[in-house]
Amino acid sequence: MSRVFVSLFAIVPMAGAVLAQDGWTPPRTLDGAPDLQGIWTNATITPFERPEAMSGQAVLTEEEAAEAERQAALDNVDRPPPPGSVGSYNRFWFDSGTDVVSTRQTSLVVDPPDGRVPLRPEAIERRADYLRRNADSWIYMSPWDRCITRGMPGGMFPAGYNNAYRIVQLPGYVVILYEMIHDARVIPVDDSPHLPAGVRQWDGDSRGRWEGNTLVVDTRNYNGKGWIATNGAAGRIRGIPQSEDLHVVERFTRVADDTILWEATIDDPNVYTRPWTVAIPLTRDPEYEIYEYACQEGNQAVANVLSGGRARDAAGD
C-alpha cells in the first residue's frame, strides 16, 4: 500500500489511524488527563463524501489542494438568485471555510475506502418521503429547522457557518459547547454505565474513557427521531434518518498544539449496510468569538412552512 505524508500528521484512510507530530506530547489538565480544552473550528471545503470523479484517490496532491482552494476563493462571491427564488443570506453571513482539511484527504468519510456512506435503499426512500412531506407536519421537518438539535454526530459535521466548539474539562467530565443551536453536551468520563435501555434521547447517551491520549466516547440510547446530518454540506446524507439502534464511537486525539483529530464510527444496521467512519481535524482558534445562537423550538420558520403547506393544499396543488 502506498503512503502519503503530509506536513502535520498522516492519516490512513482504511483505518483513520493518526500519528502525532514527532516529538510532541499533549499538555495535561490538573487531574492528569490530556488537555483538549479551548475553542476549535472545523470549517472546510473538503466534501463530506468523495466525488465520483476522484474515485480511488484518498489524498490530494499539494497542487490539487492549492487549486481547490483557489477555485473556492473565486466562487465565494454573491450572485443574483435564480428566477422565482427570493434568495438566501449573502456571503457575509457564511463561514464555510476556504481550505481543504490539513490531511488533504479527498473526503471527510475515510471508511469505506471509496469515501462513500453505505446507505440502504430504504433509508434513501424514507429521506425522500420526508422531503416530499416537509410542509405536511412538523414531524417530517429537520430537527435543526425546529431548533431542537443538529444531532450527534451530525453536530460535529461542518456546516455553512457557526463551526465552532468550546471544550471544557472537569474532573470526571468533558463538556462540549456547540456554537450551532448552543447545545451543551456533558460527557461523563468516570466508568459509569449507560442509562437503562428504556431511556431514549435525541442525541443519545454518551460515556467517555481515556485510551492513552485519546478520548473515546461511546454513544447509544437514541430515540430514533433524529437525522444523521441536517445541513447541506453533508450532501446526499442530509435528512437520512436515525434509528434507535444507532451506535456511535468517537475518538478525540490532540495531535498538535493547534489540532485535534476527531473521528466517528457510525453503526446503524437499519440505515447502513456496514459501519462507516468520518475523520475531521479540529483547528484551535483562541481568537474566535462564540455568540448566542438564538434558536428555539416553535420558531416562526416552522409555522411559516406549515402555513405555506396549508395554502398549497387549499389551492389544490
C-alpha positions in Angstrom: 0.0 0.0 0.0 1.4 3.4 -1.0 2.0 6.0 1.7 1.2 9.7 1.5 2.9 12.0 4.0 1.5 15.4 5.0 3.1 18.2 6.9 1.1 17.7 10.2 0.2 14.1 10.5 -0.5 11.1 8.4 -3.9 9.6 8.0 -4.5 6.0 6.8 -8.0 6.2 5.2 -8.6 2.4 5.7 -8.5 2.8 9.5 -8.4 6.5 10.2 -5.2 6.0 12.2 -3.3 9.1 13.3 0.3 9.8 14.0 1.1 12.7 16.3 3.6 15.3 15.3 7.1 14.0 16.0 8.4 14.9 19.5 5.1 16.5 20.6 3.2 15.4 23.6 -0.2 16.8 24.6 -0.5 19.1 27.7 -2.3 17.8 30.8 -5.1 19.1 32.9 -4.6 19.5 36.7 -6.0 16.0 37.2 -3.6 14.5 34.6 -5.9 14.0 31.6 -4.8 15.0 28.1 -5.9 18.6 27.7 -8.5 19.1 24.9 -9.7 22.5 26.2 -10.2 25.6 24.0 -12.2 26.8 21.1 -11.9 24.6 18.0 -13.3 25.0 14.5 -13.8 22.7 11.5 -14.9 24.8 8.6 -13.6 23.3 5.4 -14.2 23.0 1.6 -13.4 19.3 1.7 -16.5 17.4 0.6 -18.3 15.1 3.0 -18.2 12.2 0.5 -15.6 11.6 -2.1 -16.6 12.9 -5.6 -17.1 10.2 -8.2 -14.5 12.0 -10.4 -11.9 11.2 -7.7 -12.8 7.6 -7.2 -9.8 5.6 -5.9 -7.9 8.8 -4.8 -7.8 9.1 -1.0 -5.5 12.1 -0.7 -5.0 15.3 -2.8 -1.6 16.3 -4.0 -0.3 19.7 -2.8 -1.0 21.1 -6.3 -4.6 19.8 -6.3 -5.2 21.2 -2.8 -4.0 24.6 -3.8 -6.2 24.6 -7.0 -9.2 23.6 -5.0 -8.6 26.4 -2.5 -8.1 28.9 -5.4 -11.3 27.9 -7.0 -13.2 28.1 -3.7 -12.0 31.7 -3.3 -13.2 32.6 -6.8 -16.6 31.0 -6.0 -17.0 32.9 -2.7 -18.9 35.8 -4.2 -22.5 36.9 -4.2 -24.6 36.2 -7.2 -28.3 37.0 -8.0 -30.8 34.3 -7.0 -32.3 32.2 -9.8 -35.6 33.2 -11.3 -38.5 32.6 -8.9 -36.3 32.4 -5.8 -36.1 35.1 -3.1 -32.5 34.0 -2.4 -30.7 33.5 0.9 -28.1 35.2 3.1 -25.3 37.0 1.3 -21.8 35.7 1.6 -21.0 38.0 4.6 -23.1 35.6 6.8 -21.4 32.4 5.7 -18.3 30.9 7.2 -17.9 27.6 5.4 -14.2 27.8 5.1 -11.7 28.4 2.3 -9.2 25.5 2.8 -9.2 21.7 2.4 -8.5 19.8 5.6 -4.9 19.7 6.8 -4.6 16.0 5.9 -5.6 16.7 2.3 -8.0 13.7 2.4 -10.4 13.9 -0.6 -13.5 13.4 1.6 -14.4 13.6 5.3 -15.6 10.0 5.0 -12.5 7.8 5.3 -14.0 4.4 5.5 -15.3 2.6 3.4 -12.2 3.1 1.3 -14.3 4.6 -1.5 -15.2 7.6 0.7 -18.9 7.0 0.3 -21.6 6.3 3.0 -23.0 2.8 2.6 -26.7 3.7 2.6 -29.5 1.2 2.4 -32.1 1.9 -0.3 -34.9 2.0 2.2 -33.1 4.8 4.1 -32.8 6.8 0.9 -36.5 6.3 0.2 -37.5 7.4 3.7 -35.4 10.6 3.4 -37.2 11.3 0.0 -40.6 10.7 1.6 -39.8 13.2 4.5 -38.7 15.8 1.9 -41.9 15.4 -0.1 -44.0 15.8 3.1 -41.8 18.6 4.7 -44.8 21.0 4.8 -47.3 18.5 5.9 -46.3 18.3 9.6 -43.6 19.2 11.9 -42.7 15.5 12.4 -41.2 15.4 8.8 -39.1 18.6 9.3 -35.5 18.8 10.2 -34.7 18.8 13.9 -32.3 21.6 13.1 -35.1 23.7 11.4 -37.1 23.0 14.5 -34.2 24.2 16.7 -34.1 21.0 18.7 -30.6 19.7 17.8 -28.3 19.2 14.8 -27.8 15.7 16.2 -24.9 13.7 17.3 -22.6 13.1 15.5 -24.2 15.5 13.0 -23.5 18.4 15.2 -19.8 17.8 14.6 -20.1 17.9 10.8 -19.0 21.2 9.2 -21.8 23.5 8.1 -22.1 26.8 6.3 -21.5 28.9 9.5 -21.1 28.6 13.2 -18.5 25.8 13.0 -17.0 26.3 16.5 -16.9 24.1 19.6 -15.7 25.0 23.1 -14.3 22.1 25.0 -14.1 22.4 28.8 -12.8 19.6 31.2 -13.7 19.0 34.8 -12.6 16.0 36.9 -14.7 13.1 35.6 -16.4 15.1 32.8 -15.8 16.6 29.3 -18.2 19.3 28.2 -18.6 20.3 24.5 -20.5 23.6 23.8 -21.7 23.6 20.2 -21.9 27.1 18.7 -24.8 25.9 16.4 -28.1 25.7 18.4 -26.0 26.3 21.6 -26.1 22.7 22.7 -24.0 21.7 25.7 -23.0 18.1 25.7 -21.9 16.8 29.1 -19.9 13.5 28.8 -19.1 11.6 32.0 -15.6 10.1 31.9 -15.8 8.1 35.1 -16.6 4.4 34.1 -20.3 4.9 34.8 -22.6 2.7 32.8 -25.0 3.8 30.1 -28.5 4.8 31.1 -31.1 2.0 31.1 -32.1 0.9 27.6 -35.6 2.3 28.0 -34.2 5.9 28.4 -34.0 7.3 24.9 -32.7 10.7 23.9 -32.4 12.9 20.8 -28.5 12.9 21.0 -28.2 9.5 22.7 -26.4 8.8 25.9 -22.6 9.4 25.8 -20.0 7.8 28.1 -16.3 8.5 27.7 -13.0 6.8 28.6 -9.3 7.6 28.0 -7.2 5.3 25.9 -3.8 6.7 26.2 -4.0 10.3 24.8 -7.3 9.7 23.1 -10.7 10.4 24.5 -13.1 7.6 23.3 -16.8 8.4 23.6 -19.4 5.7 23.2 -23.0 6.9 22.4 -26.2 4.8 22.2 -29.8 5.0 23.5 -31.0 7.2 20.7 -34.8 7.9 20.4 -34.8 7.3 16.6 -36.4 10.7 15.8 -33.3 12.5 14.5 -31.3 12.8 11.3 -27.7 11.7 10.9 -27.0 15.1 9.2 -29.1 18.2 8.9 -27.0 20.6 6.8 -26.4 20.9 3.1 -22.7 20.5 3.4 -23.3 16.8 4.2 -24.5 16.3 0.7 -26.7 13.3 -0.1 -26.9 12.1 3.6 -28.7 15.2 4.7 -32.1 14.1 6.0 -31.1 10.4 6.3 -33.0 9.1 9.4 -31.5 7.6 12.5 -33.0 4.5 14.3 -32.9 3.5 17.9 -30.1 1.1 17.1 -27.7 3.9 16.1 -24.3 3.4 17.9 -21.5 6.0 17.6 -17.9 5.7 18.8 -15.9 9.0 18.7 -12.2 9.5 19.2 -10.7 12.9 20.1 -6.9 12.8 19.7 -4.9 16.0 20.2 -2.0 15.5 17.7 -0.5 19.0 17.8 -0.9 22.2 19.8 -3.5 23.6 17.4 -5.1 20.3 16.1 -7.4 17.6 17.4 -8.3 14.8 15.1 -11.9 13.9 15.6 -13.1 10.5 14.3 -16.5 8.9 14.5 -17.5 5.4 13.5 -21.3 5.2 12.8 -23.2 1.9 13.0 -26.9 1.7 12.4 -27.9 -1.6 10.7 -31.3 -0.3 9.9 -29.8 2.5 7.8 -26.4 1.4 6.5 -25.1 -1.8 5.0 -22.0 -1.6 7.2 -20.4 0.8 9.8 -18.6 3.8 8.3 -16.1 6.4 9.6 -15.6 10.1 9.2 -12.4 11.9 10.2 -12.2 15.7 10.6 -9.3 17.8 12.0 -10.4 20.4 14.5 -8.3 23.6 14.5 -7.7 25.6 17.7 -8.7 29.3 17.3 -8.3 31.2 20.6 -9.4 34.5 18.8 -12.8 33.0 17.8 -15.8 34.6 19.4 -18.8 32.4 20.1 -22.0 34.4 20.2 -25.5 33.3 21.2 -27.3 31.2 18.6 -30.9 32.4 19.2 -33.0 29.5 18.1 -35.8 27.8 19.9 -38.4 25.1 19.2 -41.6 26.6 17.7 -39.7 29.4 15.8 -41.5 31.4 13.2 -39.9 29.5 10.3 -41.7 26.2 11.2 -45.1 28.0 11.4 -44.5 29.7 8.1 -43.5 26.5 6.3 -46.6 24.7 7.6 -49.0 27.6 6.8 -47.5 27.6 3.3 -48.3 23.9 3.0 -51.9 24.5 4.1 -52.2 27.3 1.5 -50.9 24.9 -1.2 -53.4 22.3 -0.1 -56.2 24.9 -0.3 -55.1 25.8 -3.8 -55.2 22.1 -4.8 -51.5 21.9 -5.6 
